[in-house]
Amino acid sequence: MNWLTDRARKFAIGVPFKNGYTSVLKVLNGQQAPIRIQPNHMKNFRRKMFVVRHPLDRFLSLWRNKCRDYGSGAGVEGMTMDELWQRIITGQPDGHWQRQVELLGKYRNEVELVRLEDLPAWWYENMLAEFPHENRSAPYDKIDPELRHKVLEHYAEDLKLYDIALGSNQSLCA
């Protein structure tokens, strides 16, 4: 995961992979402003936002993009959902499936949480710009109920984070 900035607004944006990263990067590139920053520089940014995605949506998006459609970058091309799950549980850590709460880390109480599906409206309200949605996921794929349960159990803290974002209607505009 990268923390990105909008230099003009002195604003830090945390976007995990599979949480709209491509869209955010495109918007910031269009402004000629993106800079990836290291977490130790976060103190320099008064405004911080973190994009949260429902864990099941994120898992299915990962499977569709990296396994079914043979996307590159995660080394899981061609895997079934069950094989991907085994890689997540037993394999090397990877930002594509790392828990969102772990990626957020110590900044949990310093950021505004925005659900991925609310990002276009949030962006327009707070950044006064349109927000494209790149690589939009198709409707749900069928997932075995047992695997669904495992995914939701493994990402239980992410689900809580998502629920917190669902209940928050704060605006970062001063």
Secondary structure, DSSP 4 states (H G I P E B T S, - for coil): -EEEEEGGGTEEEEE-TTTTHHHHHHHHHHTT-EEEE-GGGGGG-SEEEEEE--HHHHHHHHIIIIIIT--SSSS-TT--HHHHHHHHHHS---TTTS-HHHHHGGGTTTSEEEEGGGHHHHHHHHHSS----TTPPPSPPP--HHHHHHHHHHTHHHHHHHHHHHH-------
